[in-house]
């Protein structure tokens, strides 16, 4: 299954406390996601590679990506976040 790529304008991020720091989350398709990596537009290939790698390690619907004119963000379902990698 392909990782969904959605416009960042279609999601509403929120902040939450986890592992002694403030994390960024979002709501999408009746699930909560945590940002695991934010890449600049020129680093988009890294974002896609990370999303693919994480999707191979987790359920098909555990990873989504958002895109804007300046950056790409890889999100993991909060229930699946045992591993988080960065660009």
Secondary structure, 3 states (H helix, E strand, C coil): CCCEEEEHHHCCEEEEEECCEEEEEEEECCEEEEEEEEEEHHHHHHHHHHHHHHHHHCCCCCEEEEECCCEEEEEEEHHHCCCCCCC
